[in-house]
Amino acid sequence: MKTYFLPVLLSVLVTPSPAGAAQPLQVIGYSGYLGEWELTATVAETTSGSTPEYSGPLTMKHVGICTQDGPEEKTGALRFRISTASSRLNAIISVAGVECTYAGQLSDSYSGTMNCPGRQGVPLKLWVK
C-alpha cells in the first residue's frame, strides 16, 4: 500500500469500500499556508445511506522548519461526509477542545479551508484512501 504525501497544504483521498465491507479509511493531509501541519487519521463508517458519515481519531503534527525540541503533536477527532453528487467533503475537526469546520472540493485531493472559531481560515488538503 502506498502513502501519498505532498509538501503542500492538507489533503484526503477517498476510496469507498465495497457494499457490506466496513473497512477503515486512512486520511492524510497537510494544513497551513506552507503545509506546516501534517494530519493523519483512521476513520470508520458510522452511518450508512446515500451520504455515509465517517469518524475516528486524528493526529496533527507540526512539521514546519521552525519546530524546536521536536515536532509539536496534537490529537483529536475527525468526522466527515462525502457527497458523490457534488464531489465535496464536509468535515468537523476537533483538536484540543476546539471544533473547526472544513469544506473541500475534489480535484487531485480535497482542497478547501479549515475554519476555527476566532481564527482566520487556513488551507487544508486531504486524501482519503
Salt bridges, closest charged atoms under 4 A:
GLU53 OE2 - ARG79 NE 3.73
GLU53 OE1 - ARG81 NE 3.05
GLU72 OE2 - LYS74 NZ 3.95
GLU73 OE1 - LYS61 NZ 3.95
